[in-house]
Amino acid sequence: MDLLDRLLDKGSPYIFALIYDIDERALVIEMLKDPKQADRPFRRAIFPGVTAFREESLLDEPDDENLDDLVDILPLKEGGYIITTFKKALTIHTREEPIVEAA
């Protein structure tokens, strides 16, 4: 089972929160089980030990009205991940394995 499947775990692809904490050097992605229950996360992935972080918008104009959804998580050969959502692409470098857990 790949990382995306472990994170979604039969839930929706909708993101509750996506937070990069530069002081902790960690990226946290929290997922919704159902977009109708948008008040609490269902599962989360924690990417610890981030040594580089880049974010690129995939939209022509900002969209703050709609939930973002997780499209893919691809590992990088040199250690890290490309995380693609409907709204953005994130590239992180880390030598640590992500932690996937119930929220």
C-alpha positions as CSV (number, residue, x, y, z in Angstrom):
1,M,0.0,0.0,0.0
2,D,1.5,3.3,-1.0
3,L,1.6,6.5,1.1
4,L,-1.4,8.1,-0.5
5,D,-3.6,5.0,0.1
6,R,-2.4,4.8,3.7
7,L,-3.3,8.4,4.3
8,L,-6.7,8.4,2.6
9,D,-7.7,5.0,4.2
10,K,-11.1,4.9,2.5
11,G,-11.7,8.5,3.4
12,S,-12.2,11.5,1.0
13,P,-9.3,13.2,-0.8
14,Y,-10.2,16.5,0.8
15,I,-7.6,18.3,2.9
16,F,-8.6,19.6,6.4
17,A,-5.2,21.3,7.0
18,L,-1.8,21.5,5.3
19,I,0.8,23.1,7.6
20,Y,4.5,23.5,7.2
21,D,6.1,24.4,10.5
22,I,9.5,25.8,9.8
23,D,10.6,25.8,13.4
24,E,9.8,22.1,13.8
25,R,10.9,21.3,10.3
26,A,7.8,19.3,9.7
27,L,4.9,19.2,7.2
28,V,1.6,18.0,8.4
29,I,-1.3,17.1,6.2
30,E,-4.7,16.4,7.8
31,M,-7.4,14.7,5.8
32,L,-11.2,14.7,6.0
33,K,-13.2,11.5,6.2
34,D,-16.2,13.2,4.6
35,P,-16.4,16.8,3.3
36,K,-19.8,17.1,5.1
37,Q,-17.9,16.6,8.4
38,A,-15.4,19.4,7.8
39,D,-15.0,20.3,11.5
40,R,-12.4,17.6,12.4
41,P,-9.7,15.7,10.7
42,F,-9.8,11.9,10.1
43,R,-6.2,11.0,9.4
44,R,-2.8,12.8,9.2
45,A,0.6,12.4,7.7
46,I,3.6,14.0,9.4
47,F,6.7,14.5,7.4
48,P,9.5,15.1,10.0
49,G,13.0,16.4,9.4
50,V,12.2,18.6,6.4
51,T,15.5,20.1,5.1
52,A,13.9,21.9,2.0
53,F,10.4,23.0,1.2
54,R,9.0,24.6,-2.0
55,E,5.4,25.4,-2.8
56,E,4.1,26.3,-6.3
57,S,0.5,27.4,-7.0
58,L,-1.2,25.4,-9.8
59,L,-4.1,27.9,-10.2
60,D,-4.2,31.0,-12.3
61,E,-6.0,32.8,-9.4
62,P,-6.3,32.1,-5.7
63,D,-9.3,29.9,-4.7
64,D,-10.1,30.3,-1.1
65,E,-13.8,29.3,-1.5
66,N,-13.3,25.5,-2.2
67,L,-11.6,22.7,-0.3
68,D,-8.3,21.5,-1.7
69,D,-7.9,17.8,-2.4
70,L,-4.9,15.6,-2.4
71,V,-4.0,14.2,-5.9
72,D,-0.7,12.4,-5.4
73,I,2.3,11.8,-3.2
74,L,5.4,10.7,-5.1
75,P,8.8,9.8,-3.5
76,L,12.0,11.5,-4.7
77,K,15.1,9.4,-5.4
78,E,17.2,11.8,-3.4
79,G,14.9,11.6,-0.3
80,G,11.7,13.5,0.0
81,Y,8.4,13.8,-1.8
82,I,6.4,15.7,-4.4
83,I,2.9,16.3,-3.0
84,T,0.3,17.4,-5.5
85,T,-3.0,18.9,-4.6
86,F,-5.6,20.5,-6.9
87,K,-4.3,23.9,-5.9
88,K,-0.6,23.4,-5.4
89,A,2.5,21.3,-5.8
90,L,4.8,20.9,-2.8
91,T,8.4,19.6,-3.0
92,I,10.0,18.6,0.3
93,H,13.3,17.0,1.1
94,T,13.6,14.7,4.1
95,R,15.6,11.7,5.1
96,E,13.0,10.5,7.6
97,E,9.9,8.4,6.8
98,P,6.5,10.0,7.2
99,I,4.2,9.0,10.0
100,V,0.6,8.2,9.1
101,E,-1.9,8.1,12.0
102,A,-5.5,8.7,13.0
103,A,-6.1,12.3,13.8
